[in-house]
């Protein structure tokens, strides 16, 4: 585990496996630190011959935090952070795996930093096109917590995980993750706020149709936050993209789907 000075911020990262193996850069979604890529999942992917990198994006975990509600950066800065982290690790090209909101970060990487990206995998993400279905009406509407009440904040995030899980929910695992995440964050309120308050820009040089590297899309058919048509929209927007539908999976990459995830990522990154 190391902190790297990148793009005028500090990014905290952890690696698994042999640096001589193909690199896989894992980028989680809004407000999620590297802990949301479970260490057991990273270990299994490394055991399959990949050099795995998970990291805290700015405003998560031990990386640089900005004032709550005033991040002062754009999604393109998150993409520049990722490219800078590869520089710090002396990695020229990596296979990028992006979850949820960070699909936008991966898109910018793939278009504006294409020489750094060997392949892309989009997990539970979207093109954001008009006409795509909204979140399921069955999802509970959770009130924003009082951040002075740590127990209330913990409960809010645990219940959010449950709401997105489509039944694949382990209360003990979720609560442990949230407690660990809260304990190591520089500013947990900023973690839950600032990724939604940043400027959502896009690539300077194109869009999904301009991605030239191999693209894999993984999406659960029970995703209540971004229903399956969102994943289908990514597949349809990228020439040659391959969609793998995970039956029964919600928005998060829950443990019952880890083996499939590892198999698909290993296959997708083989020989590239």
C-alpha positions as CSV (number, residue, x, y, z in Angstrom):
1,X,0.0,0.0,0.0
2,X,1.5,3.3,-1.1
3,X,0.4,7.0,-1.5
4,X,1.4,8.5,-4.8
5,X,1.6,12.2,-5.7
6,X,-0.5,12.4,-8.9
7,X,-2.1,15.3,-10.8
8,X,-1.7,17.6,-7.8
9,X,-3.4,15.2,-5.4
10,X,-2.4,12.2,-3.3
11,X,-3.8,8.8,-4.3
12,X,-3.6,5.8,-2.1
13,X,-3.2,2.5,-4.0
14,X,-2.7,-1.1,-3.3
15,X,-1.4,-3.8,-5.8
16,X,-1.7,-7.5,-6.0
17,X,0.3,-10.0,-7.9
18,X,3.4,-9.9,-10.2
19,X,4.1,-6.5,-11.8
20,X,5.3,-8.5,-14.9
21,X,1.8,-9.7,-15.5
22,X,-0.8,-7.7,-17.5
23,X,-2.1,-4.8,-15.4
24,X,-5.7,-4.5,-14.4
25,X,-6.8,-1.1,-13.0
26,X,-10.0,-1.3,-10.9
27,X,-12.0,2.0,-10.6
28,X,-15.0,1.9,-8.4
29,X,-18.1,4.1,-8.5
30,X,-19.3,7.3,-6.8
31,X,-18.2,7.7,-3.2
32,X,-16.6,4.2,-3.1
33,X,-13.0,3.7,-1.9
34,X,-10.8,0.9,-3.1
35,X,-12.3,-1.3,-0.3
36,X,-15.4,-1.8,-2.4
37,X,-13.2,-4.0,-4.6
38,X,-13.0,-6.7,-2.1
39,X,-9.4,-7.9,-1.3
40,X,-10.5,-11.5,-1.8
41,X,-11.6,-10.7,-5.4
42,X,-8.4,-8.9,-6.1
43,X,-6.4,-11.8,-4.8
44,X,-8.2,-14.2,-7.0
45,X,-7.7,-12.1,-10.1
46,X,-4.0,-11.8,-9.3
47,X,-3.8,-15.6,-8.9
48,X,-5.1,-15.9,-12.5
49,X,-2.1,-14.0,-13.8
50,X,-3.0,-10.4,-13.5
51,X,-1.3,-7.5,-11.8
52,X,-4.2,-5.9,-10.0
53,X,-4.4,-2.3,-8.8
54,X,-7.1,-0.9,-6.6
55,X,-7.0,2.7,-5.3
56,X,-8.9,5.4,-3.5
57,X,-10.1,8.0,-6.0
58,X,-9.9,11.6,-4.7
59,X,-12.5,12.3,-2.0
60,X,-12.5,8.6,-1.0
61,X,-10.4,6.6,1.6
62,X,-7.0,7.9,2.3
63,X,-6.6,10.0,-0.9
64,X,-6.9,13.8,-1.0
65,X,-10.2,15.2,0.2
66,X,-11.9,18.4,-0.9
67,X,-14.4,20.6,1.0
68,X,-17.8,18.9,1.2
69,X,-20.0,20.0,-1.6
70,X,-17.1,22.0,-3.3
71,X,-14.9,19.5,-5.1
72,X,-13.7,22.0,-7.7
73,X,-12.8,19.2,-10.2
74,X,-14.4,17.4,-13.1
75,X,-14.7,13.8,-14.2
76,X,-11.9,14.3,-16.7
77,X,-9.7,15.1,-13.7
78,X,-10.5,11.6,-12.3
79,X,-9.4,10.1,-15.7
80,X,-6.2,12.1,-15.6
81,X,-5.6,10.8,-12.0
82,X,-5.9,7.3,-13.3
83,X,-3.4,7.8,-16.1
84,X,-1.1,9.5,-13.6
85,X,-1.3,6.6,-11.2
86,X,-0.2,4.3,-14.1
87,X,2.7,6.6,-14.6
88,X,3.6,6.5,-10.9
89,X,3.5,2.7,-11.1
90,X,5.5,2.7,-14.3
91,X,2.8,1.0,-16.3
92,X,2.4,2.0,-19.9
93,X,-0.9,0.3,-20.6
94,X,-3.5,-1.3,-18.4
95,X,-6.8,-3.1,-18.7
96,X,-9.3,-0.8,-17.1
97,X,-12.4,-2.1,-15.2
98,X,-14.9,0.6,-14.1
99,X,-18.0,0.3,-11.9
100,X,-21.1,2.4,-12.1
101,X,-20.4,6.1,-12.3
102,X,-16.8,5.5,-13.1
103,X,-17.8,4.2,-16.5
104,X,-17.6,7.9,-17.4
105,X,-14.1,8.0,-16.1
106,X,-13.2,4.9,-18.1
107,X,-14.8,6.4,-21.3
108,X,-12.6,9.5,-21.0
109,X,-9.6,7.3,-20.4
110,X,-10.4,5.2,-23.4
111,X,-10.9,8.1,-25.8
112,X,-8.6,10.8,-24.6
113,X,-5.8,8.5,-23.1
114,X,-6.3,5.6,-25.5
115,X,-2.6,4.7,-25.7
116,X,-2.8,3.8,-22.0
117,X,-5.8,1.5,-22.2
118,X,-5.4,-2.1,-23.4
119,X,-9.1,-3.0,-22.9
120,X,-12.1,-1.7,-21.1
121,X,-14.7,-3.5,-18.9
122,X,-17.8,-1.6,-17.9
123,X,-19.6,-3.0,-14.9
124,X,-23.2,-1.8,-14.0
125,X,-22.8,1.4,-15.9
126,X,-24.6,3.4,-18.6
127,X,-24.3,5.8,-21.6
128,X,-26.7,8.1,-19.8
129,X,-28.7,8.5,-23.0
130,X,-32.1,10.1,-22.9
131,X,-35.0,7.5,-22.8
132,X,-33.2,5.0,-20.6
133,X,-35.3,3.7,-17.7
134,X,-35.1,5.4,-14.3
135,X,-34.3,3.4,-11.1
136,X,-36.8,0.9,-10.1
137,X,-39.9,2.2,-8.3
138,X,-39.4,-0.5,-5.7
139,X,-36.1,1.0,-4.5
140,X,-36.6,2.6,-1.1
141,X,-36.1,6.4,-0.9
142,X,-33.6,6.8,1.9
143,X,-33.3,10.1,3.7
144,X,-30.0,11.9,3.9
145,X,-28.3,11.1,7.2
146,X,-27.1,13.5,9.9
147,X,-23.3,13.3,9.5
148,X,-22.8,14.2,13.1
149,X,-24.4,10.9,14.0
150,X,-21.9,8.2,12.9
151,X,-24.4,5.4,13.6
152,X,-26.9,7.0,11.4
153,X,-24.4,7.4,8.6
154,X,-23.4,3.8,8.9
155,X,-27.0,2.7,8.7
156,X,-27.7,4.9,5.7
157,X,-24.9,3.3,3.7
158,X,-25.7,-0.2,4.7
159,X,-29.3,0.2,3.7
160,X,-28.2,1.8,0.4
161,X,-26.1,-1.3,-0.3
162,X,-29.2,-3.5,0.5
163,X,-31.4,-1.4,-1.7
164,X,-29.1,-1.9,-4.7
165,X,-28.4,-5.6,-4.1
166,X,-31.5,-7.2,-5.6
167,X,-31.6,-9.8,-2.8
168,X,-27.9,-10.7,-2.8
169,X,-27.2,-8.9,0.5
170,X,-25.0,-10.0,3.4
171,X,-25.7,-7.7,6.4
172,X,-22.5,-8.6,8.2
173,X,-20.3,-8.1,5.2
174,X,-21.9,-4.8,4.3
175,X,-21.6,-3.4,7.8
176,X,-18.0,-4.4,8.0
177,X,-17.2,-2.8,4.7
178,X,-19.0,0.5,5.7
179,X,-17.3,0.6,9.1
180,X,-13.9,0.0,7.6
181,X,-14.6,2.6,4.9
182,X,-15.7,5.2,7.5
183,X,-12.7,4.5,9.7
184,X,-10.1,5.2,7.0
185,X,-11.7,8.1,5.2
186,X,-10.2,11.6,5.5
187,X,-13.8,13.0,5.2
188,X,-16.6,10.6,4.9
189,X,-19.2,13.3,4.3
190,X,-17.1,14.5,1.3
191,X,-16.8,10.9,0.1
192,X,-20.6,10.6,-0.1
193,X,-21.1,14.0,-1.6
194,X,-18.4,15.3,-3.8
195,X,-18.5,12.8,-6.7
196,X,-22.1,13.9,-7.2
197,X,-21.1,17.6,-7.0
198,X,-18.3,17.6,-9.5
199,X,-18.5,18.7,-13.1
200,X,-19.6,15.8,-15.3
201,X,-17.7,16.5,-18.5
202,X,-16.8,13.9,-21.1
203,X,-14.1,13.1,-23.6
204,X,-12.6,15.9,-25.6
205,X,-12.2,13.8,-28.7
206,X,-15.4,11.7,-29.1
207,X,-17.6,9.3,-27.3
208,X,-18.4,5.6,-26.8
209,X,-18.4,5.0,-30.6
210,X,-14.8,6.2,-30.7
211,X,-13.4,3.5,-28.4
212,X,-10.9,1.5,-30.3
213,X,-9.9,-1.1,-27.7
214,X,-11.8,-4.3,-26.9
215,X,-14.8,-3.6,-24.7
216,X,-16.7,-5.9,-22.3
217,X,-19.9,-5.0,-20.6
218,X,-21.1,-6.8,-17.4
219,X,-24.6,-6.0,-16.2
220,X,-27.0,-7.6,-13.8
221,X,-30.5,-8.2,-15.1
222,X,-31.9,-7.3,-11.7
223,X,-30.1,-4.0,-11.4
224,X,-32.6,-1.6,-9.7
225,X,-30.5,1.5,-10.0
226,X,-29.4,1.2,-13.7
227,X,-31.8,-1.4,-15.2
228,X,-30.4,-3.7,-17.9
229,X,-31.2,-1.4,-20.8
230,X,-28.4,0.9,-19.5
231,X,-25.8,-1.9,-20.0
232,X,-27.4,-2.7,-23.4
233,X,-26.9,0.9,-24.4
234,X,-23.2,0.7,-23.7
235,X,-23.0,-2.5,-25.8
236,X,-24.9,-0.9,-28.6
237,X,-22.8,2.3,-28.6
238,X,-19.4,0.6,-28.9
239,X,-18.6,-1.2,-32.1
240,X,-17.8,-4.8,-31.3
241,X,-18.6,-4.6,-27.6
242,X,-19.6,-7.8,-25.9
243,X,-22.4,-7.8,-23.2
244,X,-22.5,-10.5,-20.5
245,X,-25.8,-10.4,-18.6
246,X,-25.5,-11.7,-15.0
247,X,-28.8,-13.3,-14.0
248,X,-30.2,-12.0,-10.8
249,X,-27.4,-9.6,-10.0
250,X,-28.2,-6.1,-8.7
251,X,-26.2,-3.0,-9.1
252,X,-23.2,-4.1,-6.9
253,X,-20.8,-6.9,-7.8
254,X,-21.9,-9.2,-5.1
255,X,-20.0,-12.3,-3.9
256,X,-22.0,-14.9,-5.8
257,X,-20.8,-13.3,-9.1
258,X,-17.1,-13.0,-8.3
259,X,-16.1,-16.2,-10.1
260,X,-18.0,-15.2,-13.2
261,X,-16.4,-11.7,-13.0
262,X,-12.9,-13.1,-12.7
263,X,-13.5,-15.6,-15.5
264,X,-14.8,-12.9,-17.8
265,X,-12.1,-10.4,-17.1
266,X,-9.3,-13.0,-17.5
267,X,-10.7,-14.0,-20.8
268,X,-11.2,-10.4,-21.9
269,X,-7.6,-9.5,-21.0
270,X,-5.9,-12.6,-22.3
271,X,-3.1,-12.0,-24.8
272,X,-3.6,-8.2,-24.9
